[in-house]
Amino acid sequence: MTEIFASLYEFFGFLPFYSKDFADHLRGWAADCSGYTGTVWYNIIAFTMTGVIALGYALMYHIIDSSKWNKKQHWWIVSLVIIALNWFIAFIIPFNAIRAGDYCKELLLTINDCVGFGFSNAIWSLILFILLTSFKYPKISSKNCRYTTFWNP
């Protein structure tokens, strides 16, 4: 599972927004540099991203589901909140590990790596939210917002 998330966040190796050392840290490289026995941040952040997207989706399409919220600008408001929240989560967790020194000192980790990983998480948040809101099911149960998508605002 870790390698699937790693390849997604690194855009299949073509365009990683952070260093190889940072990717090793996210894969769970231990703080004592003994191997991949530490916390696997890829999995935790990917599942958190999925939860935030699901919460934003449920909020717009099933909880609020108001005729006032079925416009394209409301879809963009919800998506921007999801993107900002997921960027912050992907930035702050590794940033706190770096500030606390809870990583292998042989790895060269910078704040730019945290920003790049947050950016990567934000891009995937937008892609997944677009995909989730593009399909007919399960938003068919929404009374007012079922036709509000990225493609058909």
C-alpha positions as CSV (number, residue, x, y, z in Angstrom):
1,M,0.0,0.0,0.0
2,T,2.8,2.3,0.8
3,E,4.4,2.0,-2.6
4,I,1.1,2.7,-4.3
5,F,0.7,6.0,-2.3
6,A,4.3,6.8,-2.9
7,S,4.1,6.4,-6.6
8,L,0.9,8.6,-6.7
9,Y,2.4,11.3,-4.6
10,E,5.6,11.3,-6.6
11,F,3.5,11.3,-9.8
12,F,4.9,7.9,-10.8
13,G,8.5,9.2,-10.6
14,F,8.1,11.9,-13.2
15,L,7.5,14.9,-11.1
16,P,8.1,14.7,-7.4
17,F,7.8,18.0,-5.6
18,Y,10.2,16.9,-2.8
19,S,13.5,15.2,-2.4
20,K,14.3,11.4,-2.4
21,D,15.4,11.8,1.3
22,F,12.0,13.2,2.2
23,A,10.3,10.3,0.3
24,D,12.3,7.9,2.4
25,H,11.2,9.7,5.5
26,L,7.6,9.4,4.4
27,R,8.0,5.7,3.7
28,G,9.0,5.2,7.3
29,W,12.8,5.4,7.5
30,A,13.5,5.0,11.2
31,A,14.9,7.9,13.3
32,D,17.8,5.7,14.2
33,C,18.6,5.1,10.5
34,S,18.1,1.3,10.9
35,G,15.6,0.7,8.1
36,Y,11.9,1.2,7.2
37,T,10.6,0.6,10.7
38,G,9.3,4.1,11.5
39,T,5.9,5.6,11.0
40,V,4.7,5.3,7.4
41,W,3.4,8.8,6.8
42,Y,2.4,8.1,3.2
43,N,-0.4,5.8,4.4
44,I,-1.6,8.1,7.2
45,I,-1.7,11.2,5.1
46,A,-3.4,9.5,2.1
47,F,-6.1,8.0,4.3
48,T,-6.6,11.4,6.0
49,M,-6.8,13.0,2.6
50,T,-9.5,10.5,1.6
51,G,-11.4,11.2,4.8
52,V,-11.3,15.0,4.3
53,I,-12.6,14.6,0.7
54,A,-15.4,12.3,1.8
55,L,-16.4,14.8,4.5
56,G,-16.4,17.7,2.1
57,Y,-18.4,15.6,-0.4
58,A,-20.9,14.6,2.3
59,L,-21.2,18.1,3.5
60,M,-22.0,19.6,0.1
61,Y,-24.1,16.8,-1.4
62,H,-25.9,15.3,1.6
63,I,-25.8,17.4,4.7
64,I,-26.2,21.0,3.4
65,D,-27.8,19.9,0.1
66,S,-29.4,23.3,-0.4
67,S,-30.7,25.0,-3.5
68,K,-28.5,27.9,-2.5
69,W,-25.4,25.7,-2.7
70,N,-25.9,24.2,-6.2
71,K,-23.9,26.8,-8.1
72,K,-20.4,26.4,-9.5
73,Q,-18.9,28.9,-7.1
74,H,-20.1,26.8,-4.2
75,W,-18.4,23.7,-5.7
76,W,-15.2,25.7,-5.9
77,I,-15.5,26.9,-2.3
78,V,-15.9,23.4,-1.0
79,S,-13.0,22.1,-3.2
80,L,-10.7,25.0,-2.2
81,V,-11.4,24.3,1.5
82,I,-10.6,20.6,0.9
83,I,-7.5,21.5,-1.0
84,A,-6.3,24.0,1.7
85,L,-7.0,21.6,4.5
86,N,-5.2,18.7,2.8
87,W,-2.3,20.9,2.0
88,F,-2.0,22.0,5.6
89,I,-2.2,18.4,6.9
90,A,0.4,17.1,4.5
91,F,2.6,20.1,5.4
92,I,2.3,20.2,9.1
93,I,2.8,16.5,10.0
94,P,6.3,16.2,8.4
95,F,7.2,19.8,9.4
96,N,6.6,18.9,13.1
97,A,8.7,15.8,12.7
98,I,11.5,17.9,11.2
99,R,11.3,20.6,13.9
100,A,11.2,17.9,16.6
101,G,14.2,16.1,15.1
102,D,12.2,12.9,14.8
103,Y,13.9,11.7,11.6
104,C,17.2,10.1,10.5
105,K,19.9,12.7,10.6
106,E,21.5,11.2,7.5
107,L,18.5,12.4,5.5
108,L,18.6,16.0,4.2
109,L,15.1,17.3,4.9
110,T,14.1,20.9,4.3
111,I,10.9,23.0,4.7
112,N,10.7,23.1,0.9
113,D,10.1,19.3,1.0
114,C,7.2,19.8,3.3
115,V,5.7,22.5,1.1
116,G,6.2,20.3,-2.0
117,F,4.5,17.4,-0.4
118,G,1.6,19.6,0.7
119,F,1.3,20.8,-2.9
120,S,1.3,17.2,-4.1
121,N,-1.4,16.3,-1.6
122,A,-3.4,19.3,-2.7
123,I,-3.3,18.3,-6.3
124,W,-4.4,14.8,-5.6
125,S,-7.2,16.2,-3.4
126,L,-8.5,18.2,-6.3
127,I,-8.2,15.2,-8.7
128,L,-10.0,12.9,-6.3
129,F,-12.8,15.4,-5.5
130,I,-13.4,16.0,-9.2
131,L,-13.6,12.3,-9.8
132,L,-15.9,11.7,-6.8
133,T,-18.3,14.4,-7.9
134,S,-18.2,13.5,-11.5
135,F,-19.9,10.1,-11.2
136,K,-23.7,9.8,-11.0
137,Y,-23.6,7.5,-7.9
138,P,-23.7,8.2,-5.0
139,K,-24.6,11.8,-5.5
140,I,-27.9,10.8,-7.2
141,S,-29.4,10.9,-3.7
142,S,-28.7,14.6,-3.4
143,K,-31.9,16.6,-4.1
144,N,-30.4,20.0,-5.0
145,C,-26.7,19.6,-5.8
146,R,-26.7,16.4,-7.8
147,Y,-25.9,18.2,-11.1
148,T,-23.2,20.4,-9.6
149,T,-19.8,19.0,-10.7
150,F,-16.6,20.3,-12.0
151,W,-17.7,19.5,-15.5
152,N,-21.3,20.7,-15.3
153,P,-21.5,23.6,-12.8
